[in-house]
Amino acid sequence: MNPQEPLIFELSVRDRRALEFPACDAQSPEVEQLIPEKFLRKKLPQLPEVSEFDVVRHFTRLSQLNFSADTNFYPLGSCTMKYNPKINEKTSSLAGFTDAHPYQDESHLQGSMELLWNLEKMLCELTGMDAFSLHPAAGAQGELTGLLVAKKYFKTLGENRTKVLVPDSAHGTNPASANIAGYSIKSVPSNKRGRIDIDALKNVLDETTALVMVTCPNTLGLFEDQILEISKLAHEAGALLYMDGANFNALVGLAEPAKLGFDILHLNLHKTFSVPHGGGGPGAGPVGVIQKLSKFLPTPRILKEKDKFKIMLESESTIGQVRAFFGNTGALVRAYTYILSLGHDGLKDVSENAILNANYLLSQLKDLFPPFVPETCMHESVLSGSRYAKDGIKTLDIVKRLLDYGFYAPTIYFPLIVPEAMMIEPTETESKKSMDDFVSALKTIAQEMKDNPQTLKEAPFTTPVRRLDEVLAARNPILKWKQ
Ligand SMILES: *Cc1c(COP(=O)(O)O)cnc(C)c1O
């Protein structure tokens, strides 16, 4: 691996080519005759001139710089970077799916529609919801869709509810989505046990509340164990209860959200159901609702009439379209494959093992990095490195050093309510051995803090780039190659 892989432009040599096309022997007008002068380039585009082998080697080397769950332990809290079984790739690349076009005649799409229809039903069964829309392309878009469904519902009832209550431990996308949906947001503090403070909730819950949005399990990796009371309070106030179920991998097969009182939820198929995360997509954040909200779900919808599947393009009460056609079908085929290959009992094992692994790591690390709430966790735990801050070592330094030991850094400084937070999610597929290696790396780092704190300040040493100025990179991204 060359850690200093140059840009492909830097590999360019004048007139080098990957392949040469034969001269065109058909009679055709010159480009200049076809395209108006003002649209023609004055200068040739500055494309890299490289051989086929240069291209293959360059991109293969770049691909080897990738860090992924396929290469190393990836304990990113909240984001659930779990193993994506390769059979998912096989099914989703079947020509019947990849070559299908949504404008094809319905009669040609029966197989794809049946799969999507079945997946909706499976998600209903797992969550206890009555209907699902598979359209949203990500968790955050699922939230927005769910919020718009709630908005339309209250509008139909003639109720003017303007406020969404969001616990301070919620995922950051929750208040953002509520804001985009046109609601005002009221934050509800957590109590010492990292759960919603019920008295504080009562204080802000009133007839202007549209939804109480609960991340479940919450971002501290804890089950909201007063959920039945929260549900009762929300419903008594006429509000709906929303579940951010992005991290359903702690509950699948163990608890049905509808039975906990939730009216709307979204799931992240790219977390729980082993669909790969993309850089901003394509993921899938399906939204499930209880019966009275189902008519507001986005269109188009797939209906089953006798043995035939039909597309319903429009409906009177829908919130409309949130995504082209049926959503990210490739992601949906992967999730469907995952569900079928594990079956009901297998899915339950997923949650149980995710919880077991997270608690194993917690038990091994709690002396070094005390958890924010010293309790059994669900699929992830939130530890704190604040005891090292007095020696000038930040959690950032610790996880940068982890990169040198071949581990991806856990999520840090989130949730915001935990000082020097380190949020660790091993996922169900990791072995005890890989978790032990991770613990041992953190123990070595703890020793280095005492013996050689400067190492931590300067780490990482072995990565293609060292410490980046992340703020500058975000504020002033330089995305163009300058010659
Ligand atoms: C990941 C996550 C989201 C956002 O999902 P995206 O697919 O990244 O939009 C929302 N809530 C929780 C709890 C999450 O973990």
PDBQT file of the ligand as one rigid body, heavy atoms in Angstrom, charges set to zero:
ROOT
HETATM    1  C1  LIG A 501     -28.154   6.875  11.923  1.00  0.00    +0.000 C 
HETATM    2  C2  LIG A 501     -29.243   7.416  12.709  1.00  0.00    +0.000 A 
HETATM    3  C3  LIG A 501     -30.155   8.335  12.147  1.00  0.00    +0.000 A 
HETATM    4  C4  LIG A 501     -29.983   8.930  10.758  1.00  0.00    +0.000 C 
HETATM    5  O1  LIG A 501     -29.999   7.987   9.737  1.00  0.00    +0.000 OA
HETATM    6  P1  LIG A 501     -29.384   8.352   8.296  1.00  0.00    +0.000 P 
HETATM    7  O2  LIG A 501     -29.660   7.151   7.461  1.00  0.00    +0.000 OA
HETATM    8  O3  LIG A 501     -27.941   8.614   8.507  1.00  0.00    +0.000 OA
HETATM    9  O4  LIG A 501     -30.110   9.563   7.803  1.00  0.00    +0.000 OA
HETATM   10  C5  LIG A 501     -31.196   8.761  12.917  1.00  0.00    +0.000 A 
HETATM   11  N1  LIG A 501     -31.343   8.333  14.174  1.00  0.00    +0.000 NA
HETATM   12  C6  LIG A 501     -30.497   7.465  14.763  1.00  0.00    +0.000 A 
HETATM   13  C7  LIG A 501     -30.723   7.024  16.176  1.00  0.00    +0.000 C 
HETATM   14  C8  LIG A 501     -29.412   6.978  14.047  1.00  0.00    +0.000 A 
HETATM   15  O5  LIG A 501     -28.566   6.124  14.629  1.00  0.00    +0.000 OA
ENDROOT
TORSDOF 0
